[in-house]
Amino acid sequence: MSELRLREEIVAVAQAIDKAGFCPSKSGNVSARFGDGLLITPSGLPYAQTKAEDLIHLALDGTVLSGSRKPSSEWPFHVAIYKARPDAQAIVHTHSPRATALSCARRGIPAFHYMIALCGGADVRCADYATFGSPELAANAVAALAGRKAVLLANHGVIALGATLAGAHTIAAEVENLAGQYLDLLASGLEPVILDAAEMERVSAKFAGYGKVG
């Protein structure tokens, strides 16, 4: 994929999550690997106004290689994830409302539905809290993403990663869907029935190659 095409795809995903209501107050960010670094959305620019040329090219040490704007304040966890996860080619970070609400209870999403397997394992963990944009948040996110493609960030939001931008976008949207279903069950007073590890392994096998990272 050409650099221009990749930039346009990043902008398209950022605008899609914004239109879905996943990025209140200009929150959230999107990136993709490019060369030995990454392209990432800028800080503080409304997604509706963002153009391909507004993206920032970063090295994996956080050095700005090109771009006149400041990179997203969350660039440290993007860099940390790309370093730790060679299989990840794209990252979508949202503050989608239902998943963010669950993260504020510091509660992950268990395997109450088989679609949890799309997120890479038998649950979606909630990472320990740390201040946004900090190295500590980056480290916590990487740890909670071990063996997973999505994570809730305590009192913050969601990170989804994928082999493609479309894949990361799909996973971010599914995390919001699952969080909403889980919260509805809890709010109704019903006790979610959790699928066991053996069933989740069978589901994961059926999902092989579907939304796969790598």
PyMOL commands that set and color helices and strands:
alter all, ss='L'
color gray80, all
select helices_A, chain A and resi 3-19+24-26+47-49+52-54+75-84+97-104+114-119+135-144+165-188+197-206
alter helices_A, ss='H'
color red, helices_A
select strands_A, chain A and resi 29-34+37-40+56-59+64-66+90-94+126-127+150-153+157-162
alter strands_A, ss='S'
color yellow, strands_A
deselect
rebuild
show_as cartoon
